[in-house]
Amino acid sequence: MPKEALSKLPASGIYRKDSLSYEDIMNVVLKISKASTGAIATYVGLAKSPGFARRNVEELQIRAEPNYTDKAFRQVCDEVKKKFNLQLAVIYHYEGSFRPREILVMVVVAGKARPETFSALEELVSRFKPAGHIQKREVYENGKSEWIEK
């Protein structure tokens, strides 16, 4: 059964894998953008191989404590939105099991011009992981696994 298109922008937070699509998010962002919006910038983080330990990753497992992570992401977005006078700042991180090239996180910002929009995106991308306490475990080709601390 096909997913229904989003009618409003979901709040920043942790979401079940595949529960939000980049296309649906961007459609809503474009619909709610103000006439004064001059720039929308996005970051999409992917599962990759080789991973942190420079070993081939078969699977990346992501978990987080939703209440804590949701609150942390929203606080970071509010701070960055205010600092850069943005119209929009959201972070969507998936949890679950991922193969290389699957989307893990989407960050979207909208502002009046490129400079503050790009600067805000860079700050959000650098802050979301430590703020949200996302836990990652790499599962390697040999079946061994390791929790990643960074």
C-alpha positions in Angstrom: 0.0 0.0 0.0 1.6 3.4 -1.0 2.3 5.9 1.7 0.2 9.0 1.7 2.0 12.3 1.0 2.7 14.5 3.9 0.3 17.3 4.5 2.5 19.1 7.1 6.2 19.1 8.1 7.0 16.6 10.9 8.8 17.8 13.9 12.6 17.2 14.2 13.4 13.9 15.8 14.1 10.2 15.5 11.9 8.2 13.1 11.5 4.6 12.1 13.4 3.7 8.9 11.6 4.6 5.7 8.8 6.4 7.6 9.7 9.8 5.9 10.9 10.3 2.4 13.2 13.0 1.2 10.8 13.8 -1.7 7.8 14.2 0.7 9.8 16.4 3.1 11.0 18.6 0.2 7.5 18.9 -1.2 6.2 20.2 2.1 9.1 22.5 2.6 8.5 24.0 -0.9 4.8 24.4 -0.1 5.3 26.2 3.2 8.2 28.4 2.1 7.6 32.1 2.4 8.0 34.5 -0.5 11.1 35.8 1.2 12.8 32.4 1.2 15.9 32.7 -1.0 17.7 29.4 -0.1 16.8 25.9 1.0 19.8 23.7 1.8 19.7 20.0 2.7 22.1 17.4 4.0 21.5 13.7 3.5 23.7 11.3 5.5 24.1 7.7 4.2 25.2 4.4 5.6 28.6 3.7 4.2 31.2 1.0 3.7 34.0 0.8 4.7 32.9 2.2 8.0 34.5 3.8 11.0 36.9 0.9 11.6 37.8 0.9 7.9 36.3 -2.5 7.6 33.5 -3.5 5.1 30.2 -2.9 6.7 27.3 -5.2 5.8 24.8 -3.5 8.1 24.6 -0.4 10.3 22.3 -0.5 13.2 21.0 2.8 14.6 19.2 3.3 17.9 18.3 6.2 20.1 16.0 7.1 23.0 13.2 8.9 21.2 12.1 11.3 23.9 15.7 12.4 24.6 16.7 12.6 21.0 13.6 14.4 19.8 14.0 17.0 22.5 17.7 17.5 21.8 17.2 17.8 18.0 14.4 20.4 18.5 16.5 22.4 20.9 19.5 22.5 18.5 17.2 23.4 15.6 15.6 26.3 17.7 19.1 27.6 18.7 20.4 27.5 15.1 17.2 28.9 13.7 17.4 31.9 16.0 21.2 32.4 15.6 20.9 32.5 11.8 17.4 34.1 11.5 16.1 31.1 9.6 12.6 30.4 8.4 13.1 26.6 8.9 15.5 24.2 10.6 14.7 20.5 11.0 16.6 17.2 11.6 15.2 13.8 10.8 17.2 10.8 11.8 16.2 7.2 11.2 16.6 4.3 13.5 16.7 0.6 12.5 19.0 -1.5 10.3 20.7 -0.1 7.2 22.7 -1.2 4.3 25.4 1.0 2.6 23.8 3.8 0.5 20.6 3.9 2.6 19.6 7.3 4.1 20.2 7.7 7.8 19.6 11.4 8.3 18.1 14.4 6.6 18.7 18.0 7.7 16.8 20.8 6.0 17.2 24.6 6.5 15.5 27.5 4.8 16.6 31.1 5.0 16.5 34.5 3.2 19.9 34.1 1.5 22.7 31.6 0.9 25.3 32.7 3.4 23.3 32.2 6.6 21.5 29.1 5.1 24.8 27.3 4.3 26.3 28.3 7.7 23.3 27.1 9.6 23.3 23.8 7.7 26.9 23.3 8.5 26.3 24.0 12.2 23.3 21.7 12.4 25.2 18.8 10.7 28.1 19.2 13.2 25.8 19.3 16.2 23.1 16.8 15.7 25.0 13.6 16.3 26.5 14.5 19.7 23.3 16.3 20.8 21.1 13.3 20.0 23.2 10.6 21.5 22.7 8.3 18.4 24.1 4.8 19.0 25.6 3.0 16.0 26.7 -0.5 15.6 28.6 -1.7 12.5 28.2 -5.4 11.5 31.0 -6.6 9.3 31.3 -9.1 6.5 32.8 -11.7 8.9 29.7 -11.4 11.2 31.5 -9.6 13.9 30.2 -6.2 15.1 31.3 -3.2 17.0 29.5 -0.2 18.7 30.9 3.0 17.3 31.7 5.7 19.9 32.1 8.7 17.6 
